[in-house]
Amino acid sequence: MKSLHTQGYTQNRELSWLKFNKRVLEEGMDETVPLLERLKFISIFTSNLDEFFMIRVGSLFDMLECNEAVIDNRSGLSPQQQLSIIYNEVGLLYKEKEKAYENVENQLRLHEISNLHYKELSNVEKKYVKKYFDSNVLPILSPQIVDSHHPFPHLSNETLHVGAMLEHNGEELFSVIAIPEALPSHIFLPSPKLRYISLANIVLKYYDEIFSMYKVQDKTIFRVTRNGDINADDEAFEIENDFRKKMKKLLQKRKKLAAVRLELSNNVSGSFTKFLLSKINLLENQMYITEAPLDLSYAFMLEDYIEMPSKRTLSYKPFIPQKTPKINFNYSLIKQIQKRDLLLSYPFQSMAPYLKLIKEAANHKNVISIKITIYRLATQAKLVEYLCSAAENGKDVTVLIELRARFDEQNNIDWSQRLEESGCKVYYGFEGFKVHSKITLITLREKGNLSYITQIGTGNYNENTAKLYTDLCYITSNSALGIDASQFFKNMSISNLLGSYTQLLVSPVNFKPSILNLIDREIDKKEEGLIKIKVNSITDIDVIERLKLASCSGVKIKMIVRGICCLVPGVKDKTENIEITSIVGRYLEHSRIFIFGKGEDEKLFIASADFMTRNTERRVEIATVITNPEIKKQINHVIDLCFKDNIKARRLDNKGNYNKIEKNNKSFDSQSILMKEAIEESKKPVVNDDKFLRRLIKIFKRKIT
């Protein structure tokens, strides 16, 4: 494996990710962001960090056990060195989180919104809480002690617990209560103000009462984070033919994997922490004590309790994804797409045209099949309803669903069962390769001839995240692309990864070689070369190395990399022609766009893949070339707006740090501009089809006569 760490233009992926998550936290500190949105950003930072420990830190521990000599080829660090740096850096981030939370909480209290400790409750509120505790909480608690007759219990991953050291007859005992997940995480108090207290804090208060026969010495709210990095292909279920059963077993196993982090809500005695750390097999540097809530997910439900006009002050101005005037909903979408391509830009534009297209296809007499790859779905999905309806209507519906979409496994298992029950053909991808591509193919037979409508996207078919993530959805009747898509699904059905395509780049076979060749094409142009890239992350060493060569050849390279970026720009004689920006704003930047060249020589692609080794070598991903001039213009507009951003964007320097961008007397927020443009465009007259218009005129004339 190539090693670039001695070259000085790469950095460790885990440390790069921590810097990205710090950027998320900075949005929680930004005074220009509404208060409730700031609390949400702190919550997102927290949940991001949870997943980081479960997946990335968990993986490093796995590497440590397998081969201690493994060296990260981008930074030269061993797994142990990476872990040491990570645990130290995270400690600093906890301090930043505490400051951010305290600041936001204090300001929310000025608006009479308070997350309370028990001692802050009024006497009336204390009575209310006590009654609630006795009636709803105490009956379902399962208090436990650890002694010679009671072994140390399993502490479930990410579950809040209240623990304490007890004294009884001169003997010290450990005790613990898991906070029931079946109950609300917070109790809202009867008050004209918005006052609430966490269930964990209530249990903490009445802990002494629960263990009344003991003397409670030290108590705290705590939670354990466990390694969650399970690879289904590492498990030997030779006799298991049902892949769903295999995944269900793995999901159960995830709850019991080794601990990688311990969090406490307050300081406790050294003997307490020593006991707890020894039982879950962690070291002291893997423990964090923080006064900020361990679980901030409640931030996303506060809006439901706030009335206008306070909500208007504390939250973003509501934005509804807009309808595009390029589609007439009173007329067949299939016929409209057959006449002109369509590009939807989420979340600025609504996903409705795509969903209506699938609904229409499910009932269209000329549609013979619908094929789709699915990675993540919403918990309630109209898309699944329409696919099931298509199968029930006798259409040939093929769904390639990925059961290993991390943390969405159970949701996908449930949907796969629903699809199968309706008569859809359901496949589960490949052994060793996740299917992450976003492609839909509708096949029609008209007058004895086959025709296609193909959709390629940069994001999931998730009706919820389509309102939160920036993604592109391209729909076309281009016959060459349709033939490629048809061949792709045939190859997937027989586990053939070696397919040949004219319009598609498909990993793990031809995606990366094609990208490298496109970079080489720009290298040949030297100073006249131009590359524009928008991805979520870049870690692939081959791509990084080739971009460095392009920079050295004089090619101008502009990149939007939201998250992990192992490529360090601006290094003299290496990456000085590379400019990298990260945007963290109201919406999650998620679209993948690759542009090589300019003018008539420009080649433009949208893709499901980032420039990460897992995407280029270990997943089935799709990129498609865009040839329609109008669609290319729209996509160029989106990426150019991102490059102009100087509000939510930060520029990556040659030390791997993110810095604010000079405004030059003009503020430019790309997401805000795209929202305004979508609203303005929605006001334009809807595109009318001539035949549809003639039909309306006839009806109008009849009414007159």
Secondary structure, 3 states (H helix, E strand, C coil): CCCCCCCCCECCHHHHHHHHHHHHHHHHHCCCCCHHHHHHHHHHHHHHHHHHHHHHHHHHHHHHHHCCCCCCCCCCCCHHHHHHHHHHHHHHHHHHHHHHHHHHHHHHHHCCEEEECHHHCCHHHHHHHHHHHHHHHHHHCCCEEEECCECCCCCCECCCEEEEEEEECCEEEEEEEECCCCCCCEEECCCCCEEEEEHHHHHHHCHHHHCCCCEEEEEEEEEEEECCCCCHHHCCCCCCCCHHHHHHHHHHHHCCCCEEEEEECCCCCHHHHHHHHHHHCCCHHHEEECCCCCCCHHHHCHHHHCCCCHHHHHCCCCCCCECCCCCCCCCCHHHHHHHCCEEEEECCECCHHHHHHHHHHHHCCCEEEEEEEECCCCCCCHHHHHHHHHHHCCCEEEEEECCCCCCCHHHHHHHHHHHHHCCCEEECCECCEEECCCEEEEEEEECCEEEEEEEEECCCCCCCHHHCEEEEEEEECCHHHHHHHHHHHHHHHCCCCCCCCCCEEEECCCHHHHHHHHHHHHHHHHHHCEEEEEECCECCHHHHHHHHHHHHCCCEEEEEECCCECECCCCCCCCCCEEEEEECCCCEECCEEEEECCHHHCEEEEECCCECHHHHHCEEEEEEEECCHHHHHHHHHHHHHHHHCCCCEEEECCCCCEEECCCCCCCCCHHHHHHHHHHHHHCCCCCCCHHHHHHHHHHHHHHHC
